[in-house]
């Protein structure tokens, strides 16, 4: 049983600060260059800034080490706060605890006491933690699983019923639309499957459970488990990344205005439904990643943490600094002990309680900079250091990554960072932030810019090739052509950028449209380029694998609360008479390249040939050769290309294959014999047939015995 004293703020605060200062001074006095500088000599002028950054983290970590370290009370708040089973003076019952240092009085109210606000008053300790014990012999038959609860908070400014900060479940009344916490104590869930080992690279399927059904309504965890998970596994993805899991009052926020950080969004089902989903995903060979939002919180008072204890500085920064100007939300104060405990415990909670295999941290750029990176172009190393960097937020992210990998050494952490902060995906020991991957956010922006500004016959292939490889060496990236960001209302998905209104009338296999032909060809080529060049992992947003038409728009006043654009039309991909099916099959074949050849983790990428005039780009990744012909009309029957290995080469993927909605101009499994004709520094080459607007992937054929 946990000792409540372990969770109290240590009494010797001055000693903790002194110990942390010793760590800070020691690191700042060393002459050894930080690990990041050894990796990137261009960082040498900023060595002192990096040492200062690391000293800030070490000071924060040293302070925590005085009270149990990262795996101690700082990451076990969910076992102490909120509602927990325990005992007092040997009597079993339920403890309820809440941190509210600025409040005058707290009391628990709910259906268990007739919603009386003056019956179950709570007691305050010296650090602002309020507690109440409800013994079973008095409350065991009244406070039961599913009981509705709120905490009545009296402050100098208000007396309001609030949602407990650590609530595990929050439900909305369908008539009043009021949100209320539930006492959630079901029998322990029995997981049947273990997390699958990672084969090849990380292939992520980003999904939103609510919009994952075809009907115009909110989908459920159970429906996603039954209908969508098998699709994801069949396509060859090995990870599903779930959005909007944490409770949020406004469905249209896409889950990014979180109100209850420990509660599973009840609109999709129960916490146990989510656990069944994750367990089923593991059984299908899929890892489960959570889109976690620690970058900001909803401003709502009735549902969220805003002014919980009557102050604007309890969980958040006071005044303007606590207001996110672009997101209409609140910014956490990452320097506070109880805020660190709230968020770090949240990291541990999702990894341990639900067995998520990793976390995709939202809004990392917003966290790292005081100006949140808004309207800012990061053009030089100086932008990543100096007075605009929030050292407390940076240290928190380092702590969160260290914790995640301590709880589960195989956990994957991903940063949504558009700035390109050096060290995002390097170990904390090197003065990095400790993430495993950074999202290559510039890639989809580049594709959109390219599609809007020039026809494909005018694309600069050299610039395109180098742009897809433009990432920090030694830091792993998740490449993607589009995510949910590019699919939202006001923007266009790749398919809609390419084909627009023609998708409504000419996606039938019997229809003929030059716009559709071009769009389908380029959709495959863009994805294959991105998959093979843009990172050490790959991400796709739900439905985009088959070119889902239109955009994503959740029900809101501006669209008359329609669900028409908050769903996925799976029937389009399943219909053999439509060309969506070919795009779906192409995506499956593309995933298989990594399954069979471990393509994504392979660091060997080199250009073999590039011809701007005749529109060809040829390169290798690992053992495979990728040949692209961007010419809109010219096919090349005897195109000679250099190959790296002294072997015949077989076509293992052809974007023009009839199975993928192409014209089938190259026979499946075509073998191109090696010829001892040197080319561009290679001792051998092959001659291939490369049709217009198509791409082929070639693999060395085994030598005949």
Secondary structure by P-SEA (a helix, b strand, c coil): cccccccccccaaaaaaaaaaaaaaaaaaccccccccccccccccaaaaaaaaaaaaaaaaaaaaaccccccccccccccccccccccccbbbbbbbbbbcccccccccccccccccccbbbbbccccccbbbbbccccccccccbbbbbbbbbccccccccccccccbbbbcccccbbbbccccccbbbbccccccccccbbbbbbbccccccccccccaaaaacccaaaaaaacccbbbbccccccccccccccccccccccccccccaaaaaaaaaaaaaacbbbbbbcccccccccccccccccccccccccccccccccccccbbbbccccaaaaaaaaaaaaaaacccccccccccaaaaaaccccccccccccccccccccccaaaaaaaaaaaaaaaaacccbbbbbbccccccccccccccccccccbbbccaaaaaaaaaaaccccccccaaaaaaaaacccccbbbbcccccccccccccccccccccccccccccccccccaaaaaaaaaaaaaaaaaaaccccbbbbcccccccccbbbbcccccccccccccccccccccccccaaaaaaaaaaaaaaaaaacccccccbbbbcccccccbbbbbbcccbbbbbbccccccccbbbbbbcccbbbbbcccccccccccccccccbbbbbbbccccccccbbbbbbccccbbbbbccccccc
